[in-house]
Amino acid sequence: IQVKESKWLAICLISYIRVKKLEATDLIFSLFTSLTTKTRVDFTFLRSFFSNEIVDTFTVEEKKTLLESFFSHFKSKGEPPEFFVGLELLFFPIFEKA
């Protein structure tokens, strides 16, 4: 059951992000950690959420604000693995669909 807690928590956070959108940018960036940590939990639903749902449902202005927040958030942290996950799952898909 402990293994499933991480997945359930991620699903709850996604529900919150769907409602709050830009008010939850820190949560969006925190979920990147789930994709950089070795685990037995299948987090592929997170990849889909980032690459598809956020890219498809956020307005152009929301995407712009999200990307500005993304670079501001990681500017002080250097280039941790989460930064590259964000590039792959948010930054590149946003510009591919633009």
C-alpha positions as CSV (number, residue, x, y, z in Angstrom):
1,I,0.0,0.0,0.0
2,Q,2.9,2.4,0.7
3,V,4.0,2.2,-3.0
4,K,0.5,3.2,-4.1
5,E,0.4,6.3,-1.8
6,S,2.8,8.2,-4.1
7,K,0.5,7.5,-7.1
8,W,-2.6,8.5,-5.2
9,L,-1.0,11.7,-4.0
10,A,0.1,12.6,-7.5
11,I,-3.5,11.9,-8.7
12,C,-4.9,14.2,-6.0
13,L,-2.3,16.9,-6.9
14,I,-3.3,16.7,-10.6
15,S,-7.0,17.3,-9.5
16,Y,-5.9,20.3,-7.6
17,I,-3.8,21.6,-10.5
18,R,-6.7,21.2,-12.9
19,V,-8.8,23.6,-10.8
20,K,-6.1,26.1,-9.6
21,K,-3.9,26.1,-12.7
22,L,-1.3,28.9,-12.3
23,E,-1.9,29.1,-8.6
24,A,-0.3,25.6,-8.4
25,T,2.9,26.1,-10.5
26,D,5.1,25.0,-7.6
27,L,3.1,21.8,-7.4
28,I,3.5,21.2,-11.1
29,F,7.3,21.6,-10.8
30,S,7.3,19.4,-7.6
31,L,5.7,16.6,-9.6
32,F,8.7,16.5,-11.9
33,T,10.6,14.8,-9.1
34,S,8.3,11.8,-9.4
35,L,9.7,11.3,-12.9
36,T,13.3,11.6,-11.9
37,T,13.2,9.2,-8.9
38,K,13.6,5.5,-9.4
39,T,10.5,3.8,-8.2
40,R,8.2,0.8,-8.9
41,V,5.3,3.2,-9.4
42,D,4.2,3.8,-12.9
43,F,4.0,7.5,-13.3
44,T,3.4,7.6,-17.1
45,F,0.0,9.3,-16.4
46,L,2.1,12.3,-15.2
47,R,3.9,12.5,-18.5
48,S,0.6,12.5,-20.3
49,F,-0.8,15.1,-18.0
50,F,2.1,17.5,-18.6
51,S,2.6,16.9,-22.3
52,N,-1.1,16.8,-23.3
53,E,-3.5,18.1,-20.8
54,I,-1.6,21.2,-19.7
55,V,-0.5,22.0,-23.2
56,D,-4.0,21.6,-24.6
57,T,-6.1,23.2,-21.8
58,F,-4.0,26.2,-20.7
59,T,-4.5,29.4,-22.6
60,V,-1.6,31.1,-24.4
61,E,-1.3,33.6,-21.6
62,E,-1.3,30.8,-19.0
63,K,1.4,28.9,-20.9
64,K,3.5,32.1,-21.1
65,T,3.2,32.6,-17.4
66,L,3.9,29.0,-16.7
67,L,7.1,29.0,-18.7
68,E,8.2,32.3,-17.1
69,S,7.6,30.7,-13.7
70,F,9.4,27.5,-14.8
71,F,12.6,29.4,-15.8
72,S,12.4,31.6,-12.7
73,H,11.9,28.6,-10.4
74,F,14.9,26.7,-11.8
75,K,17.2,29.8,-12.3
76,S,18.3,29.7,-8.7
77,K,18.6,25.9,-8.6
78,G,20.9,25.4,-11.6
79,E,20.0,22.4,-13.8
80,P,18.7,19.6,-11.7
81,P,17.2,16.5,-13.4
82,E,13.7,18.1,-12.8
83,F,14.7,21.0,-15.1
84,F,15.3,18.6,-18.0
85,V,12.0,16.8,-17.3
86,G,10.2,20.1,-17.5
87,L,11.9,21.0,-20.8
88,E,10.9,17.7,-22.2
89,L,7.3,17.6,-20.9
90,L,6.3,21.3,-20.9
91,F,8.6,23.6,-22.8
92,F,9.1,21.5,-26.0
93,P,5.4,20.4,-26.3
94,I,4.1,24.0,-25.8
95,F,6.3,25.2,-28.7
96,E,5.5,22.2,-30.9
97,K,1.8,22.9,-30.7
98,A,2.2,26.7,-31.1
